[in-house]
Amino acid sequence: MTKYRTSFPQTACNVILGLLVLVLLGGPRSALAVQGNDAALVFVQQRHLGDSLAWLGYQVASRTVTFATLVQKVGKTQAQTTVQDALQHLQPRYQEQWNSNMAAAYAESFTPEELRELNEGSPPSVLANKFRAKQKDVGMSMKAKSDELLNTFVSKALLDAQDTVSH
């Protein structure tokens, strides 16, 4: 990870702007929410929890009429390859929002401290049990937050795959 050095005046300005944002957003409660989302985002990124976006996109894409049309046109193997390539090409465009949505879903069920403990590995058994018990809640929240994103991602990839096959 690259670290950026900032001058003292720039750092002071950033701190003042940050405090102003906290005041405008409602003070400590918002600060806790931001802290929770930050801890959740670190957890999602370091544990690579959002890395399955392209795989999940393929699962959705492969059940569409468009995919079936591609299979009829170029065969199953070529259709699979073309769609997977399109998904992987587009993934960076959607990954950040996907990770943010996942982090928000985890932040709804876990405190920043719990997320830090989970990320460090070997959490206390009570927390490990809570983590297992909350997966359905996190999954439902993620689905609600990301259905539209996933559909947009898949639709764009299928259009790109169709264009590739047509040319």
C-alpha positions in Angstrom: 0.0 0.0 0.0 1.3 3.4 -0.9 1.4 6.0 1.9 1.0 9.6 1.1 2.8 12.3 2.9 0.9 15.5 3.6 2.1 18.8 5.0 0.9 20.0 8.4 -1.4 22.7 6.9 -2.9 20.2 4.5 -3.4 17.7 7.4 -5.0 20.4 9.6 -7.3 21.4 6.7 -8.3 17.8 6.2 -9.1 17.4 10.0 -11.1 20.6 10.0 -13.1 19.5 6.9 -13.7 16.1 8.5 -15.0 17.7 11.7 -17.2 20.0 9.7 -18.6 17.0 7.8 -19.3 15.3 11.1 -21.1 18.3 12.4 -23.2 18.6 9.3 -24.0 14.9 9.3 -25.2 14.9 12.8 -22.2 14.5 15.1 -21.1 11.4 16.9 -23.7 9.0 15.7 -22.6 9.6 12.1 -19.0 9.3 13.1 -19.7 5.9 14.5 -21.5 4.9 11.3 -18.5 6.0 9.3 -16.1 4.2 11.6 -18.2 1.1 11.3 -18.3 1.3 7.6 -14.5 1.9 7.5 -13.9 -1.2 9.7 -16.3 -3.2 7.6 -14.7 -2.1 4.3 -11.2 -3.1 5.6 -12.7 -6.4 6.7 -14.3 -7.0 3.3 -11.2 -6.0 1.4 -8.6 -7.8 3.5 -10.7 -11.0 3.6 -11.5 -10.7 -0.2 -15.2 -11.2 0.6 -16.3 -9.3 -2.5 -14.0 -11.1 -4.9 -16.7 -13.4 -6.1 -18.5 -10.6 -8.1 -17.5 -12.0 -11.6 -18.3 -15.6 -10.5 -21.7 -14.6 -9.2 -22.3 -12.5 -12.3 -21.6 -15.5 -14.4 -24.1 -17.6 -12.4 -26.8 -15.0 -13.1 -25.8 -14.5 -16.7 -25.7 -18.2 -17.5 -29.4 -18.5 -16.6 -30.6 -15.8 -19.1 -32.2 -16.1 -22.5 -29.4 -14.0 -23.9 -26.8 -16.5 -22.7 -28.9 -19.4 -24.3 -29.0 -17.4 -27.5 -25.2 -17.0 -27.4 -24.8 -20.8 -26.8 -27.0 -21.5 -29.9 -25.0 -19.0 -32.0 -21.4 -20.0 -31.0 -21.6 -23.1 -28.9 -21.5 -23.6 -25.1 -17.7 -23.3 -24.6 -17.3 -20.1 -26.7 -20.4 -18.6 -25.1 -19.0 -19.3 -21.6 -15.6 -17.9 -22.4 -17.0 -14.8 -24.1 -19.3 -14.0 -21.2 -16.7 -14.7 -18.6 -14.2 -12.4 -20.4 -16.8 -9.7 -20.6 -17.5 -10.0 -16.9 -13.9 -9.9 -15.9 -13.3 -6.9 -18.1 -16.1 -5.0 -16.5 -15.5 -6.1 -12.9 -13.2 -3.3 -11.9 -15.9 -0.8 -12.9 -18.4 -2.4 -10.4 -16.1 -3.8 -7.7 -15.7 -0.8 -5.5 -19.5 -0.3 -5.2 -19.9 -4.0 -4.6 -17.4 -4.0 -1.8 -19.0 -0.8 -0.3 -22.4 -2.5 -0.3 -21.0 -5.6 1.3 -19.2 -3.5 3.9 -22.5 -1.7 4.7 -24.2 -5.0 5.1 -21.6 -6.2 7.6 -21.7 -2.9 9.4 -25.4 -3.4 10.1 -24.7 -6.6 12.1 -21.3 -6.0 13.7 -19.6 -3.3 15.6 -16.3 -1.8 14.3 -14.5 -3.6 17.2 -16.1 -6.9 16.3 -15.1 -6.5 12.6 -11.5 -5.7 13.6 -11.4 -8.9 15.8 -12.9 -11.0 12.9 -10.3 -9.5 10.5 -7.4 -10.3 12.9 -8.5 -14.0 12.8 -9.1 -16.4 15.7 -12.0 -14.4 17.2 -13.5 -15.4 20.5 -16.0 -18.3 20.1 -18.9 -16.0 21.0 -18.0 -13.7 18.1 -17.3 -16.6 15.7 -20.8 -18.0 16.5 -22.3 -14.5 16.0 -20.5 -14.3 12.6 -22.1 -17.7 11.5 -25.5 -16.7 12.9 -25.5 -13.3 11.1 -24.6 -14.6 7.6 -28.2 -14.9 6.5 -28.9 -11.3 7.7 -25.8 -10.0 6.0 -26.7 -11.9 2.8 -30.2 -10.5 2.7 -28.9 -7.0 3.3 -26.3 -7.5 0.5 -29.0 -8.7 -1.8 -31.2 -5.7 -1.1 -28.3 -3.3 -1.6 -26.8 -5.0 -4.7 -29.5 -6.6 -6.8 -29.6 -3.6 -9.1 -25.8 -3.3 -9.3 -25.5 -7.0 -10.1 -28.2 -6.9 -12.8 -26.6 -3.8 -14.4 -23.2 -5.5 -14.3 -24.6 -8.7 -15.9 -26.7 -6.9 -18.5 -23.7 -4.8 -19.7 -21.5 -7.9 -19.8 -24.1 -9.8 -21.9 -24.4 -6.9 -24.3 -20.6 -6.8 -24.6 -20.5 -10.5 -25.2 -23.2 -10.2 -27.9 -21.2 -7.5 -29.6 -18.0 -9.6 -29.5 -19.8 -12.6 -31.0 -21.5 -10.4 -33.7 -18.2 -9.0 -34.9 
